[in-house]
Amino acid sequence: MDDPWNRPTFVSAVFYEDPRAALGWLERAFGFETSMVITGDDGAVAHAEMKFGDGLIMVGGLWTDTIKTPKAVGGCTQSLHVYLKGKVDDHCERARAEGAVIAMEPADQFYGDRVYVAVDPEGHRWSFGQTVAQVSREEAEKASGLKIEGWV
């Protein structure tokens, strides 16, 4: 049966102290589009979803004491990676203009992508990449000094 919601197979959920503020910031800084917001009687965001290209993320608040933000724990346990169709350098400047901390400036990588890393106001790490060169497994191994299995 086809999914009437047209959802991707894999979706990440990102939690914020202030999910409403996060929705606005993610729109301005990264170009995400809010596609759903569910609020409680108090007007607080209970659940939200944002689209970017054919991808989707869920955005929520700290609804249980087992959920923490990276700022609360002094680091993060995951990073979200987004593939861009546009210019990664322009995207980086947009994020910087909105106050993102750029943890890694745009740089070409041995595997053929140009990537930068941004940290949002609540400490989540986001990497953004654009493929700029088609690189073979052998070229990537030579450039990196690593052994790579499963390269397409």
N, C-alpha and C positions, 0 to 999 in steps of 0.2 A: 504494500500500500504506500502510495506517495505521501509525503509529509505535507499536509495542507498549509503548514506554517513556513515551509521551505527553510528549515533550519539546517545549519551545518552539522556535521557529525560530532565535532568536538567544539566545546565552548568553555571559555574560562570565566570564572567569577572573581571580581576584584572588590574588596571591601574597604570602605572609607568611614571615617568618623562623621563626615558631612557629605553624604552621597549626592545631595542636590547640588552643592557647590562643585563636586567632582564632575557631575554631568556637564555643567557649563564650561568648566575648565578643559575637559577632554574634547569638547566641541571646538573651543577657541584654539587650543594649543595643538591638537593633533588632527582635527578635522573629522572626528567621529560624529555620527548622527544619532541622536536619541530616537529610538523607535518605540519604546514602551516605558511608561512610568506608572507604578502602582503605589498609591498612598494610603495610609491608614486614616482613621477618623481625625487624628491630630495633624494631618497634612504632611507628616514625615514620609520620606520615601521608604517603602517596604521592599521594593524590587524595581529594577530598571534594566533596560537593555539598550545597547548601542550597536550600530552597524558601522562597518568600514569595509568598503568593497563588498566581497562576498563573505566577510567574517562577521562575527558577533561576539560581544562580551556582555556579561551580566554585571551590574553594579549594585551593590547593596551596602547597608549599614552594618554596624557591629551588633547584631541581633542576639548574640549569646556571648558569654564571657570567654569562650574558647576561640573566638575570632579576634585577631589583633591586626593592627596596621604595622607596616615595617618600622615606622617611627616608634611605635610602642615597644617593639621587641629589640630595637637597635640594629636592625638589618632586615634582609628579606630572604624568603625561601624560594622565590620564583622570579622570573623575569618574563615579560610578555614580548614576543617578537611579531612585528607587523611588516609584511612585504608591501612596498609602495610601487605604484605605477609611475608616479611623478618623480621629480628630482629630490633626492634625499637631502641635499644641501639646503634647498629651499624649505623643506619640511622642518629641518633642524632650526633654521632661523625663525620660522613661525613659532615653534615650541619655545625657543629662547626668549622671544618677544613677550610671551605669556608667562614667563617666570620659571620655566623648566630649568633645572640644573642639568647642564650637559656634562655627563660623566665621561663620555668619550666623543670627541669631535668626529665628524664624518671622515672615514678612512676606507681605502680599498683593502679588501681582505683576500687572502690566498685562494679562496674558493670562488671568487668572481663577483662577490657582492660588495657594494659600498654601504657601510653601516655606521650609525651613530647610536649612542645610548643617552636617554634622558631620564631624569628622576622627577616625578610629579610632586606636588606640594605635600602629599602624605607619605612620601618615601618609596612608592612603587617604581621599579625600574622597568623601562620600556626601551626596547631596541627596535630600530627601523632600518630596513635594508632595501636596496634596489640592485637587481642584477645588472652589472655593467660589462661583464665579460663571460663568455662560455669557457669554462676551464675543465680540462679532462682530469680524471682521478690521478693520472701520472703527474700532470703539471701541479696539481694541488699537493700531492705528496712531496714532490721535489721542492716546492716553494715553502712548505711548512715543516718538513722534516718528520712528518707524522705518517703512520701507516693507516690507510683509510680502507674500510670494508663497506660494501653496499652502495658505493657511489654509482649513480645512474649516468 
